[in-house]
Amino acid sequence: MATKGNTVKQVEELVTPVLQQLGFSVWDVRFEKEGPNWYLRVLIDRADGEVMDTDACEKASRAIDPIIDEADPIDQSYFLEVGSPGLGRRLTRPEHYTACEGQQVSARFIHTKDDTREISGTLLRGEEGWCIRTETGDRLLQEGNLAFIKLDDDLDL
């Protein structure tokens, strides 16, 4: 049986060309267990910047489902879900940071020198790496010390 990371990588390689032809980009692929069930989640965006809707997700799902079935990269049963990463999307890859540079984000740290475990501010690329600019200064994002970082694109809602 393939490991979880290999499964995600295989699925992403299988579906990306098809989704690109349909005008979508792959934001993330996740293979997650919830309760007794496994879920293969393919999170997509529209390459043209248009708003994602259920029709677009259904179109993408219908296109990739037979490709995944034919390649059969997953040994166990699972549910396929295709959707938008949505508001508050998590940044999990280097290209996510680049795409969201200059935007408002929130982050939770695993370890801190003070009691500030969660911060919000503007994501910037600094000389030492990625940081979040807050009212009190810049906070360097160190790999391995982030519980999560997510886009705050719902602030005006």
NUTI-283627 format. One line per field, with one value per atom (N, C-alpha, C, CB): residue number from 1; atom name; x, y, z. Coordinates in steps of 0.05 Angstrom, whole numbers, padded with zeros to 5 digits, always signed. Glycine has a CB too. Example, Ala and Ser with C-alpha at 12.3 -4.5 7.8 and 13.67 -1.06 7.14 Angstrom:
BEGIN
k	1|1|1|1|2|2|2|2 .
a	N|CA|C|CB|N|CA|C|CB .
u	+00264|+00246|+00264|+00226|+00257|+00273|+00258|+00282 .
v	-00114|-00090|-00066|-00089|-00045|-00021|+00001|-00012 .
w	+00156|+00156|+00156|+00181|+00142|+00143|+00157|+00114 .
//
This chain:
BEGIN
k	1|1|1|1|2|2|2|2|3|3|3|3|4|4|4|4|5|5|5|5|6|6|6|6|7|7|7|7|8|8|8|8|9|9|9|9|10|10|10|10|11|11|11|11|12|12|12|12|13|13|13|13|14|14|14|14|15|15|15|15|16|16|16|16|17|17|17|17|18|18|18|18|19|19|19|19|20|20|20|20|21|21|21|21|22|22|22|22|23|23|23|23|24|24|24|24|25|25|25|25|26|26|26|26|27|27|27|27|28|28|28|28|29|29|29|29|30|30|30|30|31|31|31|31|32|32|32|32|33|33|33|33|34|34|34|34|35|35|35|35|36|36|36|36|37|37|37|37|38|38|38|38|39|39|39|39|40|40|40|40|41|41|41|41|42|42|42|42|43|43|43|43|44|44|44|44|45|45|45|45|46|46|46|46|47|47|47|47|48|48|48|48|49|49|49|49|50|50|50|50|51|51|51|51|52|52|52|52|53|53|53|53|54|54|54|54|55|55|55|55|56|56|56|56|57|57|57|57|58|58|58|58|59|59|59|59|60|60|60|60|61|61|61|61|62|62|62|62|63|63|63|63|64|64|64|64|65|65|65|65|66|66|66|66|67|67|67|67|68|68|68|68|69|69|69|69|70|70|70|70|71|71|71|71|72|72|72|72|73|73|73|73|74|74|74|74|75|75|75|75|76|76|76|76|77|77|77|77|78|78|78|78|79|79|79|79|80|80|80|80|81|81|81|81|82|82|82|82|83|83|83|83|84|84|84|84|85|85|85|85|86|86|86|86|87|87|87|87|88|88|88|88|89|89|89|89|90|90|90|90|91|91|91|91|92|92|92|92|93|93|93|93|94|94|94|94|95|95|95|95|96|96|96|96|97|97|97|97|98|98|98|98|99|99|99|99|100|100|100|100|101|101|101|101|102|102|102|102|103|103|103|103|104|104|104|104|105|105|105|105|106|106|106|106|107|107|107|107|108|108|108|108|109|109|109|109|110|110|110|110|111|111|111|111|112|112|112|112|113|113|113|113|114|114|114|114|115|115|115|115|116|116|116|116|117|117|117|117|118|118|118|118|119|119|119|119|120|120|120|120|121|121|121|121|122|122|122|122|123|123|123|123|124|124|124|124|125|125|125|125|126|126|126|126|127|127|127|127|128|128|128|128|129|129|129|129|130|130|130|130|131|131|131|131|132|132|132|132|133|133|133|133|134|134|134|134|135|135|135|135|136|136|136|136|137|137|137|137|138|138|138|138|139|139|139|139|140|140|140|140|141|141|141|141|142|142|142|142|143|143|143|143|144|144|144|144|145|145|145|145|146|146|146|146|147|147|147|147|148|148|148|148|149|149|149|149|150|150|150|150|151|151|151|151|152|152|152|152|153|153|153|153|154|154|154|154|155|155|155|155|156|156|156|156|157|157|157|157 .
a	N|CA|C|CB|N|CA|C|CB|N|CA|C|CB|N|CA|C|CB|N|CA|C|CB|N|CA|C|CB|N|CA|C|CB|N|CA|C|CB|N|CA|C|CB|N|CA|C|CB|N|CA|C|CB|N|CA|C|CB|N|CA|C|CB|N|CA|C|CB|N|CA|C|CB|N|CA|C|CB|N|CA|C|CB|N|CA|C|CB|N|CA|C|CB|N|CA|C|CB|N|CA|C|CB|N|CA|C|CB|N|CA|C|CB|N|CA|C|CB|N|CA|C|CB|N|CA|C|CB|N|CA|C|CB|N|CA|C|CB|N|CA|C|CB|N|CA|C|CB|N|CA|C|CB|N|CA|C|CB|N|CA|C|CB|N|CA|C|CB|N|CA|C|CB|N|CA|C|CB|N|CA|C|CB|N|CA|C|CB|N|CA|C|CB|N|CA|C|CB|N|CA|C|CB|N|CA|C|CB|N|CA|C|CB|N|CA|C|CB|N|CA|C|CB|N|CA|C|CB|N|CA|C|CB|N|CA|C|CB|N|CA|C|CB|N|CA|C|CB|N|CA|C|CB|N|CA|C|CB|N|CA|C|CB|N|CA|C|CB|N|CA|C|CB|N|CA|C|CB|N|CA|C|CB|N|CA|C|CB|N|CA|C|CB|N|CA|C|CB|N|CA|C|CB|N|CA|C|CB|N|CA|C|CB|N|CA|C|CB|N|CA|C|CB|N|CA|C|CB|N|CA|C|CB|N|CA|C|CB|N|CA|C|CB|N|CA|C|CB|N|CA|C|CB|N|CA|C|CB|N|CA|C|CB|N|CA|C|CB|N|CA|C|CB|N|CA|C|CB|N|CA|C|CB|N|CA|C|CB|N|CA|C|CB|N|CA|C|CB|N|CA|C|CB|N|CA|C|CB|N|CA|C|CB|N|CA|C|CB|N|CA|C|CB|N|CA|C|CB|N|CA|C|CB|N|CA|C|CB|N|CA|C|CB|N|CA|C|CB|N|CA|C|CB|N|CA|C|CB|N|CA|C|CB|N|CA|C|CB|N|CA|C|CB|N|CA|C|CB|N|CA|C|CB|N|CA|C|CB|N|CA|C|CB|N|CA|C|CB|N|CA|C|CB|N|CA|C|CB|N|CA|C|CB|N|CA|C|CB|N|CA|C|CB|N|CA|C|CB|N|CA|C|CB|N|CA|C|CB|N|CA|C|CB|N|CA|C|CB|N|CA|C|CB|N|CA|C|CB|N|CA|C|CB|N|CA|C|CB|N|CA|C|CB|N|CA|C|CB|N|CA|C|CB|N|CA|C|CB|N|CA|C|CB|N|CA|C|CB|N|CA|C|CB|N|CA|C|CB|N|CA|C|CB|N|CA|C|CB|N|CA|C|CB|N|CA|C|CB|N|CA|C|CB|N|CA|C|CB|N|CA|C|CB|N|CA|C|CB|N|CA|C|CB|N|CA|C|CB|N|CA|C|CB|N|CA|C|CB|N|CA|C|CB|N|CA|C|CB|N|CA|C|CB|N|CA|C|CB|N|CA|C|CB|N|CA|C|CB|N|CA|C|CB|N|CA|C|CB|N|CA|C|CB|N|CA|C|CB|N|CA|C|CB|N|CA|C|CB|N|CA|C|CB|N|CA|C|CB|N|CA|C|CB|N|CA|C|CB|N|CA|C|CB|N|CA|C|CB|N|CA|C|CB|N|CA|C|CB|N|CA|C|CB|N|CA|C|CB|N|CA|C|CB .
u	+00017|+00000|+00018|-00019|+00010|+00026|+00022|+00017|+00043|+00041|+00023|+00068|+00013|-00005|+00007|-00013|+00032|+00046|+00049|+00073|+00055|+00057|+00030|+00070|+00009|-00018|-00025|-00038|-00021|-00027|-00011|-00020|+00014|+00031|+00022|+00061|+00016|+00006|-00020|+00002|-00039|-00064|-00061|-00084|-00044|-00040|-00028|-00021|-00009|+00004|-00017|+00027|-00035|-00056|-00076|-00070|-00085|-00108|-00100|-00124|-00076|-00068|-00071|-00039|-00060|-00063|-00092|-00049|-00109|-00138|-00151|-00152|-00145|-00157|-00147|-00151|-00122|-00111|-00125|-00081|-00131|-00145|-00173|-00147|-00185|-00212|-00211|-00226|-00187|-00185|-00183|-00208|-00176|-00173|-00143|-00189|-00137|-00110|-00114|-00094|-00096|-00097|-00085|-00083|-00101|-00091|-00078|-00114|-00091|-00081|-00095|-00085|-00082|-00094|-00089|-00082|-00110|-00108|-00121|-00121|-00108|-00120|-00122|-00102|-00147|-00151|-00171|-00160|-00166|-00185|-00202|-00169|-00228|-00246|-00265|-00263|-00262|-00277|-00269|-00308|-00287|-00280|-00274|-00302|-00279|-00278|-00253|-00303|-00244|-00222|-00234|-00201|-00222|-00231|-00207|-00244|-00211|-00191|-00203|-00186|-00190|-00200|-00181|-00202|-00193|-00178|-00189|-00181|-00173|-00181|-00171|-00170|-00189|-00183|-00191|-00196|-00178|-00185|-00189|-00162|-00201|-00204|-00179|-00230|-00167|-00143|-00148|-00131|-00173|-00179|-00188|-00202|-00187|-00194|-00224|-00183|-00241|-00270|-00277|-00284|-00300|-00310|-00316|-00335|-00308|-00315|-00344|-00296|-00357|-00385|-00388|-00405|-00411|-00415|-00414|-00441|-00423|-00422|-00394|-00436|-00376|-00347|-00335|-00332|-00342|-00331|-00342|-00339|-00367|-00379|-00366|-00409|-00361|-00348|-00320|-00346|-00305|-00278|-00280|-00264|-00298|-00301|-00307|-00323|-00325|-00333|-00309|-00356|-00292|-00268|-00246|-00257|-00242|-00220|-00227|-00208|-00252|-00260|-00252|-00290|-00258|-00250|-00220|-00262|-00205|-00176|-00164|-00164|-00174|-00165|-00173|-00177|-00198|-00207|-00190|-00236|-00183|-00167|-00139|-00165|-00127|-00099|-00099|-00087|-00121|-00124|-00101|-00129|-00094|-00071|-00077|-00060|-00103|-00111|-00123|-00131|-00111|-00120|-00146|-00098|-00152|-00176|-00199|-00170|-00223|-00246|-00243|-00273|-00253|-00252|-00274|-00224|-00278|-00297|-00281|-00318|-00288|-00275|-00291|-00272|-00277|-00290|-00273|-00292|-00286|-00273|-00286|-00275|-00270|-00281|-00261|-00292|-00271|-00254|-00239|-00271|-00215|-00202|-00216|-00173|-00233|-00251|-00237|-00265|-00253|-00243|-00226|-00266|-00206|-00189|-00173|-00206|-00167|-00151|-00124|-00147|-00115|-00089|-00067|-00089|-00045|-00021|-00004|-00006|-00001|+00014|+00038|-00004|+00041|+00062|+00076|+00051|+00101|+00115|+00100|+00143|+00087|+00073|+00049|+00064|+00038|+00016|+00026|+00004|+00050|+00061|+00066|+00088|+00077|+00082|+00055|+00096|+00035|+00009|-00004|-00009|+00001|-00013|+00005|-00022|+00028|+00046|+00032|+00072|+00034|+00022|-00007|+00023|-00017|-00045|-00045|-00059|-00069|-00072|-00074|-00098|-00059|-00058|-00060|-00033|-00067|-00065|-00048|-00093|-00033|-00016|-00017|+00013|-00014|-00011|+00015|-00035|+00031|+00057|+00056|+00077|+00074|+00076|+00091|+00090|+00114|+00131|+00135|+00159|+00135|+00140|+00158|+00113|+00172|+00188|+00171|+00211|+00148|+00129|+00103|+00126|+00082|+00056|+00040|+00040|+00052|+00037|+00039|+00048|+00019|+00018|+00004|+00005|-00015|-00029|-00025|-00059|-00020|-00017|-00031|+00013|-00037|-00048|-00032|-00079|-00030|-00016|-00012|+00011|+00006|+00011|+00034|+00017|+00030|+00050|+00071|+00038|+00096|+00117|+00141|+00126|+00156|+00181|+00203|+00185|+00218|+00239|+00266|+00237|+00287|+00314|+00320|+00335|+00308|+00312|+00291|+00313|+00271|+00250|+00223|+00251|+00202|+00175|+00170|+00154|+00155|+00148|+00120|+00168|+00109|+00083|+00089|+00063|+00080|+00083|+00059|+00088|+00063|+00042|+00046|+00040|+00028|+00031|+00055|+00006|+00064|+00086|+00113|+00081|+00113|+00137|+00134|+00159|+00156|+00155|+00161|+00176|+00147|+00151|+00159|+00125|+00183|+00193|+00178|+00224|+00171|+00158|+00179|+00137|+00182|+00202|+00189|+00219|+00200|+00189|+00191|+00204|+00170|+00170|+00159|+00197|+00155|+00143|+00115|+00161|+00104|+00077|+00057|+00076|+00037|+00014|-00002|-00003|-00006|-00019|-00015|-00049|-00018|-00020|-00042|+00008|-00060|-00083|-00088|-00108|-00101|-00108|-00132|-00114|-00131|-00153|-00168|-00143|-00179|-00193|-00222|-00189|-00230|-00258|-00262|-00269|-00242|-00242|-00265|-00216|-00273|-00294|-00322|-00289|-00325|-00351|-00367|-00349 .
v	-00024|+00000|+00025|+00000|+00044|+00069|+00085|+00086|+00100|+00117|+00141|+00127|+00154|+00177|+00198|+00189|+00205|+00226|+00218|+00231|+00192|+00183|+00182|+00155|+00175|+00175|+00203|+00165|+00223|+00250|+00259|+00269|+00253|+00260|+00247|+00253|+00221|+00207|+00218|+00177|+00223|+00234|+00262|+00236|+00278|+00305|+00304|+00321|+00286|+00283|+00273|+00264|+00256|+00246|+00267|+00223|+00283|+00301|+00329|+00304|+00338|+00365|+00372|+00370|+00355|+00362|+00364|+00341|+00346|+00347|+00372|+00322|+00379|+00402|+00428|+00403|+00429|+00452|+00456|+00449|+00434|+00436|+00448|+00409|+00443|+00453|+00482|+00435|+00493|+00520|+00522|+00536|+00500|+00500|+00496|+00477|+00505|+00499|+00483|+00526|+00466|+00450|+00466|+00422|+00471|+00485|+00465|+00500|+00442|+00422|+00395|+00431|+00374|+00347|+00336|+00328|+00325|+00314|+00287|+00333|+00268|+00242|+00239|+00219|+00242|+00245|+00225|+00273|+00216|+00198|+00214|+00175|+00210|+00222|+00200|+00245|+00195|+00172|+00147|+00176|+00130|+00105|+00109|+00085|+00133|+00137|+00152|+00152|+00146|+00161|+00179|+00141|+00203|+00222|+00231|+00247|+00230|+00242|+00269|+00223|+00290|+00317|+00331|+00334|+00339|+00354|+00383|+00341|+00402|+00429|+00445|+00442|+00458|+00471|+00501|+00457|+00516|+00544|+00547|+00563|+00569|+00574|+00589|+00591|+00581|+00593|+00622|+00577|+00628|+00654|+00674|+00653|+00664|+00681|+00684|+00708|+00671|+00672|+00657|+00659|+00663|+00650|+00621|+00665|+00604|+00576|+00572|+00559|+00554|+00547|+00517|+00561|+00507|+00478|+00466|+00472|+00480|+00469|+00464|+00489|+00483|+00480|+00456|+00506|+00453|+00430|+00404|+00433|+00403|+00379|+00372|+00382|+00392|+00388|+00376|+00415|+00387|+00377|+00349|+00396|+00344|+00317|+00296|+00317|+00302|+00283|+00278|+00294|+00297|+00294|+00277|+00322|+00280|+00266|+00239|+00284|+00235|+00210|+00185|+00210|+00184|+00161|+00157|+00162|+00179|+00178|+00166|+00206|+00174|+00163|+00133|+00179|+00127|+00099|+00081|+00097|+00091|+00074|+00070|+00088|+00090|+00088|+00072|+00116|+00074|+00059|+00062|+00030|+00088|+00092|+00087|+00119|+00081|+00078|+00050|+00101|+00035|+00008|+00005|-00007|+00024|+00022|+00039|+00031|+00035|+00051|+00080|+00039|+00099|+00127|+00142|+00139|+00167|+00185|+00206|+00197|+00212|+00234|+00259|+00227|+00280|+00306|+00326|+00315|+00341|+00362|+00388|+00357|+00407|+00433|+00455|+00430|+00478|+00502|+00502|+00528|+00513|+00516|+00536|+00524|+00552|+00570|+00593|+00554|+00609|+00631|+00619|+00649|+00632|+00623|+00598|+00616|+00596|+00573|+00572|+00574|+00548|+00544|+00544|+00517|+00556|+00557|+00534|+00585|+00515|+00490|+00485|+00467|+00502|+00497|+00524|+00485|+00522|+00547|+00565|+00540|+00553|+00569|+00583|+00551|+00573|+00587|+00613|+00568|+00612|+00636|+00657|+00630|+00649|+00667|+00680|+00653|+00663|+00672|+00692|+00649|+00689|+00705|+00727|+00687|+00731|+00753|+00779|+00754|+00794|+00821|+00820|+00834|+00796|+00794|+00789|+00771|+00792|+00788|+00758|+00802|+00749|+00722|+00720|+00707|+00696|+00690|+00665|+00686|+00664|+00641|+00634|+00647|+00608|+00597|+00583|+00578|+00590|+00578|+00556|+00600|+00537|+00514|+00523|+00490|+00536|+00546|+00576|+00531|+00590|+00619|+00627|+00635|+00649|+00660|+00675|+00678|+00684|+00698|+00683|+00728|+00695|+00682|+00686|+00691|+00698|+00704|+00680|+00729|+00663|+00639|+00644|+00616|+00664|+00670|+00699|+00663|+00703|+00731|+00733|+00738|+00758|+00765|+00789|+00772|+00790|+00812|+00807|+00816|+00821|+00819|+00800|+00847|+00781|+00762|+00775|+00737|+00775|+00787|+00768|+00814|+00771|+00757|+00775|+00747|+00767|+00783|+00771|+00786|+00784|+00774|+00747|+00794|+00741|+00716|+00695|+00720|+00702|+00684|+00697|+00659|+00682|+00693|+00703|+00671|+00725|+00736|+00748|+00758|+00754|+00767|+00794|+00751|+00816|+00843|+00849|+00864|+00855|+00863|+00891|+00843|+00901|+00928|+00931|+00937|+00908|+00909|+00901|+00891|+00895|+00887|+00862|+00883|+00853|+00830|+00805|+00833|+00783|+00757|+00737|+00748|+00726|+00707|+00681|+00702|+00669|+00643|+00622|+00642|+00605|+00584|+00557|+00584|+00543|+00517|+00499|+00504|+00484|+00466|+00480|+00457|+00506|+00520|+00530|+00542|+00524|+00534|+00511|+00544|+00516|+00497|+00501|+00502|+00526|+00532|+00561|+00525|+00567|+00594|+00594|+00604|+00614|+00614|+00642|+00602|+00644|+00670|+00682|+00666|+00707|+00721|+00737|+00740|+00723|+00737|+00741|+00722|+00736|+00740|+00762|+00713|+00780|+00801|+00821|+00816|+00825|+00845|+00833|+00858|+00808|+00795|+00802|+00765 .
w	+00000|+00000|+00000|+00024|-00016|-00017|+00008|-00042|+00015|+00039|+00032|+00049|+00053|+00050|+00032|+00077|+00036|+00020|-00009|+00032|-00013|-00041|-00055|-00041|-00040|-00052|-00061|-00031|-00044|-00050|-00075|-00027|-00076|-00098|-00124|-00093|-00123|-00146|-00157|-00140|-00139|-00147|-00160|-00124|-00147|-00158|-00186|-00140|-00190|-00217|-00238|-00216|-00229|-00247|-00255|-00234|-00236|-00241|-00251|-00217|-00245|-00252|-00282|-00244|-00301|-00329|-00338|-00346|-00328|-00336|-00325|-00325|-00300|-00288|-00301|-00258|-00309|-00323|-00350|-00327|-00364|-00389|-00385|-00403|-00362|-00356|-00345|-00337|-00341|-00331|-00301|-00340|-00288|-00259|-00252|-00247|-00228|-00216|-00191|-00211|-00185|-00160|-00137|-00164|-00117|-00093|-00074|-00079|-00070|-00052|-00057|-00023|-00049|-00049|-00022|-00072|-00009|+00018|+00019|+00039|+00033|+00038|+00068|+00025|+00078|+00107|+00117|+00113|+00141|+00155|+00174|+00170|+00173|+00191|+00201|+00178|+00227|+00238|+00224|+00235|+00215|+00202|+00172|+00206|+00161|+00132|+00123|+00123|+00099|+00086|+00065|+00074|+00062|+00043|+00026|+00057|+00000|-00019|-00027|-00044|-00018|-00024|-00043|+00003|-00065|-00086|-00085|-00115|-00076|-00073|-00097|-00047|-00111|-00136|-00136|-00159|-00153|-00158|-00188|-00148|-00195|-00224|-00232|-00230|-00254|-00264|-00273|-00287|-00281|-00291|-00269|-00312|-00244|-00221|-00217|-00226|-00233|-00229|-00203|-00253|-00193|-00168|-00173|-00158|-00154|-00156|-00148|-00137|-00161|-00153|-00154|-00171|-00146|-00145|-00173|-00132|-00193|-00220|-00229|-00240|-00222|-00230|-00215|-00223|-00190|-00174|-00185|-00144|-00193|-00204|-00231|-00208|-00247|-00273|-00269|-00289|-00250|-00244|-00233|-00224|-00215|-00204|-00225|-00182|-00243|-00264|-00283|-00281|-00286|-00304|-00291|-00311|-00265|-00252|-00240|-00231|-00234|-00221|-00238|-00217|-00264|-00279|-00282|-00307|-00281|-00283|-00258|-00288|-00235|-00210|-00208|-00186|-00216|-00215|-00233|-00225|-00257|-00275|-00264|-00302|-00253|-00243|-00216|-00238|-00201|-00176|-00157|-00182|-00149|-00131|-00102|-00134|-00095|-00067|-00063|-00059|-00045|-00040|-00025|-00025|-00008|+00008|-00003|+00037|+00008|-00001|+00010|+00008|-00004|+00004|-00010|-00003|-00002|-00015|-00028|+00006|-00054|-00069|-00064|-00099|-00056|-00054|-00069|-00024|-00087|-00102|-00094|-00133|-00086|-00076|-00077|-00049|-00069|-00068|-00041|-00071|-00040|-00014|+00004|-00018|-00008|+00007|+00020|+00028|+00035|+00050|+00073|+00061|+00081|+00102|+00095|+00126|+00069|+00059|+00073|+00029|+00079|+00092|+00070|+00107|+00078|+00061|+00069|+00063|+00051|+00058|+00039|+00056|+00019|-00001|-00007|-00027|-00016|-00023|-00043|-00034|-00062|-00082|-00070|-00105|-00048|-00034|-00022|-00012|-00010|+00001|-00020|+00016|-00043|-00065|-00075|-00087|-00078|-00088|-00069|-00094|-00043|-00023|-00011|+00000|-00023|-00013|-00014|-00030|+00008|+00010|+00021|-00016|+00025|+00035|+00065|+00021|+00077|+00106|+00112|+00116|+00132|+00140|+00171|+00129|+00180|+00209|+00212|+00221|+00233|+00238|+00268|+00230|+00273|+00300|+00301|+00308|+00322|+00326|+00346|+00335|+00343|+00362|+00387|+00348|+00383|+00405|+00401|+00405|+00424|+00423|+00446|+00424|+00443|+00464|+00484|+00453|+00475|+00493|+00493|+00485|+00501|+00502|+00476|+00526|+00456|+00432|+00413|+00418|+00414|+00397|+00370|+00411|+00370|+00345|+00338|+00348|+00312|+00302|+00276|+00300|+00269|+00243|+00232|+00244|+00206|+00193|+00164|+00206|+00152|+00123|+00117|+00111|+00099|+00092|+00073|+00078|+00081|+00065|+00063|+00078|+00041|+00038|+00046|+00008|+00067|+00077|+00070|+00108|+00079|+00073|+00085|+00083|+00109|+00122|+00116|+00152|+00100|+00093|+00096|+00111|+00097|+00099|+00127|+00091|+00129|+00155|+00154|+00164|+00177|+00179|+00192|+00196|+00178|+00189|+00205|+00166|+00231|+00249|+00258|+00273|+00274|+00285|+00303|+00300|+00315|+00333|+00320|+00357|+00294|+00281|+00264|+00301|+00252|+00235|+00251|+00212|+00244|+00258|+00237|+00274|+00239|+00220|+00222|+00224|+00199|+00198|+00195|+00175|+00215|+00215|+00210|+00241|+00190|+00184|+00208|+00160|+00213|+00237|+00261|+00242|+00261|+00284|+00279|+00293|+00256|+00249|+00253|+00220|+00269|+00271|+00245|+00297|+00237|+00211|+00204|+00212|+00179|+00169|+00149|+00157|+00150|+00132|+00123|+00146|+00100|+00088|+00103|+00058|+00109|+00122|+00100|+00145|+00080|+00059|+00065|+00033|+00090|+00097|+00118|+00109|+00120|+00140|+00136|+00140|+00111|+00105|+00105|+00079|+00111|+00111|+00135|+00109 .
//
